[in-house]
Amino acid sequence: MKHFEIYTPETAPSPAAETLQALKEKIGFAPNVFAVMGGTPGGLSAFVSLNQNFGETSLSATEREIVQIAVSVENGGAYCVAGHTSFARKQGVADEIVEAVRTRGRIADPRLAALHTFVRRVTVRRGRLAEGELEAFLAAGYSDAQVQEVILGICVKMFSNLADNLLGFPLDDAFVPYRWDPSEAAPRADADAIAA
């Protein structure tokens, strides 16, 4: 697989250099998912904006990480599963929730379980849900606006999962303890059989 250049604030063209520097200052390093995009300032800017907008939704940190890890599991996005496991832990997301999402397991909390199921179904079926599945998500306590927020989160992860699966980002040192392999997840059920 061809490996693409990993840019730094010193090597990226402007305005990507400034964006990577801002990320470095905010979280301590510029993750490779962003650094590889440093050669395409428009792509990097779009990806940063999507992430910022998703971070400003009404979904809690736990809910946002369920979305991001679940989409990445369904897409086989090993880099993003590892990265968001790290971010989830730093935000205090319960280990058992993170592990359930990484393995396609069950989440005990009914509302969060409904979110996990909904995200998996929307991702795998590309938004074509069976009758009653959207209503089941809403009945779990989510709003119409949160449906669209979940779609935004799925879009963010589709962007980075596609880029990682195609370009093969090396895992950042900070993410190595959370390395993930698709074989760690239970086999994916047929799209029509993803259980609630």
ABEGO torsion letter per residue (X at the ends): XBBBBBBBAAABBOAAAAAAAAAAAAAGBBBAAAAAAAABAAAAAAAAAAAAAAAABABBAAAAAAAAAAAAAAAGBAAAAAAAAAAAAAAGBBAAAAAAAAAGBBBABAAAAAAAAAAAAAAAAGGBBBBGAAAAAAAAGBBAAAAAAAAAAAAAAAAAAAAAAAAGBBBBAAAAAABBBAAABBBBBBAAABBX
